[in-house]
Amino acid sequence: MQRTWRCAITAADLGEFGIIARIAGRLPQFPAVLLGPGDDAAVLRAPDGRVVVTTDLLLEGRHFRRDWSSPYDIGRKAAAQNLADVVAMGADPTALFVGLGMPKDTTTDWLDGLTDGFGDECALVGASVAGGDIARSDLVVLGVTALGDLGGRAPVTRSGARPGDVVAVAGRLGHAAAGLALFLAGRPDRDFPELADAHRRPRPPYACGPGAAELGATAMADVSDGLLQDLGHIAAASRVRIDVDPTALLVPGPLAAAAAELGEDPLNWVLTGGEDHALAAAFPPDVRLPGEWCVIGQVAEGEGVQVSGREQSRGGWDHFRD
């Protein structure tokens, strides 16, 4: 019986410019991009006259593991965490630029999966991967820059919260942290696939960012490092205290069940778990919030973050302490 062998094509086989052509050929371009990949630089529309810019770095073994996440998942996650920063300013994402370092034996199947992950996540908000750079490295490294347009709105910063404002969140909290705990315990997909997927691929509430700006949000942040940590950033920048009501925080069934299995407190995941990329914002007390937002506390005079009247350390993630 004759066997047919499939030979994997690698980055070394394609070469630098072959890789660039392969990536560019898989990525659609949206109207904000006037000139996309292929030149020395891209050209984008800036109808508002201002551009929101953010950048992030993802390192294999630190931010993702290739034995836990598919290349498609890694692309979705890398795009999502940058797009979430743009919408947290009240802006609409327009483009991403991706710096990619990878080993020379990386296969085209892996590269295609990563590219498709970026493309599909960007398509959720109508943004394009408009350019970037590639280099050979021992591990996979992703440097992502995201751009956004304010559409005539004022940017929503961390520094505008005022005493009397309500504090609300949109999106999931604690799911990615629970998924990570399950991975570390060696049982992510057996009983709680939804939580494992939350670690691999966040689901930011993209529309809620510009929507919050339209509603008059006074301050906002992407919850990337944990709710207490990121509320602490708002409190410090605004020179206020934020009081959190833990009874208002939702602990869905899978989160509670996973915590029981692992001997953890699910509320700790909700308060300190990062990488869900929910949004936390302060609003004037008379604003009528749509259903995507859940009020969890209030802004008061003072400093720091309190839960049930007790001062909290911020917890959450710190690259140089964790």
C-alpha positions as CSV (number, residue, x, y, z in Angstrom):
1,M,0.0,0.0,0.0
2,Q,1.4,3.3,-1.0
3,R,1.5,6.1,1.6
4,T,1.3,9.8,0.8
5,W,3.5,11.9,3.0
6,R,2.7,15.5,3.7
7,C,5.7,17.7,4.0
8,A,5.3,20.7,6.4
9,I,6.4,24.0,4.9
10,T,8.2,26.1,7.4
11,A,9.1,29.8,7.8
12,A,12.6,28.9,6.7
13,D,11.3,27.5,3.5
14,L,9.2,30.7,2.7
15,G,11.8,33.3,3.8
16,E,11.0,36.7,5.1
17,F,9.2,38.1,2.1
18,G,7.3,34.9,1.5
19,I,6.0,35.0,5.0
20,I,4.9,38.6,4.6
21,A,3.1,37.9,1.4
22,R,1.4,34.9,2.9
23,I,0.2,36.9,6.0
24,A,-1.0,39.8,3.9
25,G,-2.9,37.6,1.5
26,R,-5.0,36.2,4.4
27,L,-6.0,39.6,5.9
28,P,-8.9,41.7,4.7
29,Q,-8.5,45.5,4.7
30,F,-11.3,47.8,6.0
31,P,-12.0,51.4,4.8
32,A,-9.9,53.1,7.4
33,V,-6.8,51.8,5.7
34,L,-5.8,53.7,2.6
35,L,-2.6,51.8,2.0
36,G,-2.0,48.5,3.8
37,P,0.8,45.9,3.9
38,G,3.5,46.0,1.3
39,D,5.1,49.4,1.5
40,D,7.5,50.9,4.0
41,A,4.6,52.2,6.1
42,A,0.8,52.1,6.0
43,V,-1.5,55.1,5.4
44,L,-4.7,55.4,7.4
45,R,-7.7,57.7,7.5
46,A,-8.0,59.9,10.7
47,P,-11.4,61.5,10.2
48,D,-11.5,62.7,13.8
49,G,-8.1,64.4,13.5
50,R,-6.9,62.5,16.6
51,V,-5.6,59.0,16.9
52,V,-5.8,56.7,19.9
53,V,-2.7,54.5,20.1
54,T,-1.8,51.6,22.5
55,T,0.8,48.9,22.4
56,D,1.3,45.5,24.1
57,L,3.9,42.7,24.2
58,L,3.1,39.0,24.4
59,L,5.8,36.4,25.2
60,E,5.6,32.7,24.7
61,G,5.7,31.0,28.2
62,R,4.7,34.3,29.9
63,H,1.4,35.3,28.2
64,F,0.5,32.1,26.4
65,R,1.7,28.5,26.0
66,R,1.6,26.7,22.6
67,D,0.7,23.4,24.3
68,W,-2.4,25.1,25.8
69,S,-3.5,27.4,23.0
70,S,-3.9,26.9,19.3
71,P,-2.2,29.5,17.0
72,Y,-5.7,30.8,16.2
73,D,-6.4,31.3,19.9
74,I,-3.2,33.2,20.3
75,G,-4.0,35.5,17.4
76,R,-7.5,36.2,18.8
77,K,-6.1,36.9,22.3
78,A,-3.3,39.1,21.1
79,A,-5.7,41.2,19.0
80,A,-8.4,41.3,21.7
81,Q,-6.2,42.7,24.5
82,N,-5.1,45.6,22.3
83,L,-8.5,46.3,20.8
84,A,-9.9,46.3,24.4
85,D,-7.5,49.1,25.3
86,V,-8.7,51.2,22.4
87,V,-12.4,50.8,23.3
88,A,-11.6,51.5,26.9
89,M,-10.7,55.1,25.8
90,G,-14.2,55.4,24.1
91,A,-12.7,55.0,20.6
92,D,-13.5,52.7,17.7
93,P,-10.6,50.5,16.7
94,T,-9.3,51.1,13.1
95,A,-6.1,49.1,12.7
96,L,-3.5,46.8,14.3
97,F,0.3,46.6,13.5
98,V,1.9,43.3,14.5
99,G,5.6,42.6,15.2
100,L,6.1,38.9,15.1
101,G,9.2,36.9,16.2
102,M,9.1,33.2,15.6
103,P,11.4,30.2,15.2
104,K,12.5,29.2,11.7
105,D,10.8,25.8,12.0
106,T,7.4,27.4,12.5
107,T,5.0,25.8,10.0
108,T,2.8,27.6,7.6
109,D,-0.2,25.9,9.2
110,W,0.7,27.5,12.5
111,L,1.3,30.9,10.9
112,D,-2.0,30.7,9.0
113,G,-3.9,29.9,12.2
114,L,-2.3,32.9,14.0
115,T,-3.1,35.2,11.0
116,D,-6.7,34.0,10.9
117,G,-7.0,34.6,14.6
118,F,-5.9,38.2,14.2
119,G,-8.1,38.7,11.2
120,D,-11.3,37.2,12.8
121,E,-10.9,39.2,16.0
122,C,-10.3,42.5,14.2
123,A,-13.3,41.8,12.0
124,L,-15.5,42.0,15.1
125,V,-14.8,45.7,15.3
126,G,-14.1,46.5,11.6
127,A,-10.4,47.0,12.1
128,S,-7.5,45.9,9.8
129,V,-4.1,44.4,10.4
130,A,-2.4,47.1,8.3
131,G,1.2,46.2,8.7
132,G,4.0,45.1,11.0
133,D,7.4,43.3,11.0
134,I,8.8,39.8,11.4
135,A,12.0,38.4,12.7
136,R,13.5,35.1,13.7
137,S,13.5,34.3,17.4
138,D,13.9,31.3,19.7
139,L,10.3,31.7,21.0
140,V,7.2,33.3,19.7
141,V,7.0,37.0,20.5
142,L,4.2,39.3,19.5
143,G,4.4,43.1,19.7
144,V,1.0,44.6,18.8
145,T,0.1,48.2,18.3
146,A,-3.6,49.2,18.0
147,L,-5.0,52.4,16.6
148,G,-8.5,53.9,17.1
149,D,-10.7,56.8,16.1
150,L,-12.7,58.9,18.7
151,G,-15.5,59.8,16.2
152,G,-15.7,63.3,17.7
153,R,-16.0,62.1,21.3
154,A,-13.8,63.2,24.1
155,P,-11.4,60.4,25.2
156,V,-12.6,58.6,28.4
157,T,-9.5,58.6,30.7
158,R,-8.9,57.1,34.1
159,S,-8.8,60.5,35.8
160,G,-12.4,61.9,35.5
161,A,-14.3,59.9,38.2
162,R,-16.1,62.1,40.7
163,P,-17.6,61.5,44.2
164,G,-21.2,60.5,43.7
165,D,-20.6,58.6,40.4
166,V,-21.6,55.0,40.2
167,V,-19.1,52.3,39.2
168,A,-20.2,49.7,36.7
169,V,-18.6,46.8,34.8
170,A,-19.4,45.3,31.4
171,G,-18.2,41.8,30.3
172,R,-17.0,38.8,32.2
173,L,-14.8,38.8,35.3
174,G,-12.8,35.9,36.8
175,H,-13.3,33.5,33.9
176,A,-9.8,33.7,32.5
177,A,-8.3,33.4,36.0
178,A,-10.4,30.3,36.6
179,G,-9.3,28.9,33.3
180,L,-5.7,29.5,34.1
181,A,-6.1,27.8,37.5
182,L,-7.6,24.8,35.7
183,F,-4.8,24.6,33.3
184,L,-2.2,24.7,36.1
185,A,-4.2,21.9,37.9
186,G,-3.9,19.8,34.7
187,R,-7.7,19.6,34.0
188,P,-8.9,22.5,31.8
189,D,-11.1,20.8,29.3
190,R,-12.6,17.9,31.2
191,D,-15.4,19.6,33.1
192,F,-15.1,23.3,32.4
193,P,-14.4,24.0,28.8
194,E,-16.0,27.4,28.9
195,L,-13.4,28.6,31.5
196,A,-10.5,27.0,29.6
197,D,-11.6,28.9,26.5
198,A,-11.9,32.1,28.5
199,H,-8.2,31.8,29.3
200,R,-7.3,31.1,25.7
201,R,-9.5,33.7,24.1
202,P,-11.1,36.7,25.9
203,R,-14.4,38.2,24.9
204,P,-14.1,42.0,25.4
205,P,-17.4,43.9,25.3
206,Y,-16.2,46.0,22.4
207,A,-19.4,48.0,21.7
208,C,-19.6,49.1,25.4
209,G,-16.5,51.3,25.2
210,P,-17.7,53.8,22.7
211,G,-21.2,53.3,24.1
212,A,-20.0,54.4,27.5
213,A,-18.4,57.5,26.0
214,E,-21.8,58.4,24.4
215,L,-23.5,57.9,27.8
216,G,-21.1,60.3,29.5
217,A,-18.7,58.0,31.3
218,T,-16.4,60.0,33.5
219,A,-13.6,57.4,33.7
220,M,-13.0,54.0,32.2
221,A,-10.4,51.2,32.1
222,D,-9.9,47.8,30.5
223,V,-9.9,45.2,33.2
224,S,-6.7,43.4,32.1
225,D,-4.8,43.0,35.4
226,G,-7.8,42.4,37.8
227,L,-10.8,44.4,38.9
228,L,-9.2,45.7,42.1
229,Q,-6.0,46.6,40.4
230,D,-7.7,48.5,37.5
231,L,-10.2,50.2,39.8
232,G,-7.2,51.2,41.8
233,H,-5.7,52.9,38.8
234,I,-9.0,54.9,38.3
235,A,-9.1,55.8,42.0
236,A,-5.5,57.0,42.0
237,A,-5.7,59.0,38.7
238,S,-9.0,60.6,39.8
239,R,-7.9,61.1,43.4
240,V,-11.0,59.4,44.8
241,R,-12.1,56.3,46.7
242,I,-14.0,53.6,45.0
243,D,-16.4,51.5,47.2
244,V,-17.2,48.0,45.8
245,D,-20.3,46.1,46.8
246,P,-19.3,42.4,46.5
247,T,-22.9,41.3,46.5
248,A,-23.4,43.0,43.2
249,L,-20.6,41.0,41.6
250,L,-21.9,38.0,39.6
251,V,-20.4,34.5,40.2
252,P,-21.8,32.3,37.5
253,G,-22.4,28.6,38.1
254,P,-19.3,27.3,36.2
255,L,-17.1,29.7,38.2
256,A,-18.5,28.6,41.5
257,A,-18.2,24.9,40.5
258,A,-14.6,25.2,39.4
259,A,-13.7,27.0,42.6
260,A,-15.3,24.3,44.7
261,E,-13.3,21.6,42.8
262,L,-10.0,23.5,43.3
263,G,-10.6,24.7,46.8
264,E,-10.6,28.3,45.7
265,D,-12.8,31.3,46.5
266,P,-14.6,32.3,43.3
267,L,-14.9,35.9,44.4
268,N,-11.1,36.2,44.5
269,W,-11.0,35.3,40.9
270,V,-13.7,38.0,40.2
271,L,-11.9,40.6,42.2
272,T,-8.3,40.0,41.2
273,G,-8.3,37.8,38.0
274,G,-7.0,39.4,34.9
275,E,-7.2,38.9,31.1
276,D,-11.0,38.8,30.8
277,H,-10.7,42.4,29.3
278,A,-14.0,43.5,30.8
279,L,-14.6,47.3,31.1
280,A,-14.9,49.2,34.3
281,A,-16.3,52.7,34.2
282,A,-17.6,55.5,36.4
283,F,-20.9,57.3,35.3
284,P,-22.8,60.2,36.7
285,P,-25.5,58.9,39.1
286,D,-28.4,60.0,36.9
287,V,-27.3,58.1,33.8
288,R,-29.6,55.2,32.8
289,L,-27.3,52.3,32.0
290,P,-28.2,49.7,29.4
291,G,-28.3,46.0,30.4
292,E,-24.7,45.2,29.4
293,W,-23.6,47.2,32.4
294,C,-23.8,46.1,36.0
295,V,-23.4,48.6,38.8
296,I,-21.0,47.3,41.4
297,G,-20.1,50.3,43.5
298,Q,-19.7,54.0,44.0
299,V,-17.2,56.8,43.9
300,A,-16.6,58.7,47.1
301,E,-14.1,61.2,48.6
302,G,-10.9,59.6,49.8
303,E,-8.4,57.2,48.2
304,G,-7.9,53.6,47.3
305,V,-10.5,50.8,46.8
306,Q,-12.7,49.4,49.5
307,V,-14.8,46.2,49.4
308,S,-17.6,46.1,52.0
309,G,-16.0,49.1,53.7
310,R,-12.5,47.5,54.1
311,E,-9.4,48.8,52.4
312,Q,-8.1,46.4,49.8
313,S,-4.7,45.8,48.4
314,R,-5.0,45.9,44.7
315,G,-4.1,42.3,44.0
316,G,-4.1,41.4,40.4
317,W,-1.2,41.1,38.0
318,D,2.2,42.8,38.1
319,H,4.8,41.7,35.6
320,F,7.7,42.3,38.0
321,R,6.1,40.8,41.1
322,D,4.3,37.8,39.8
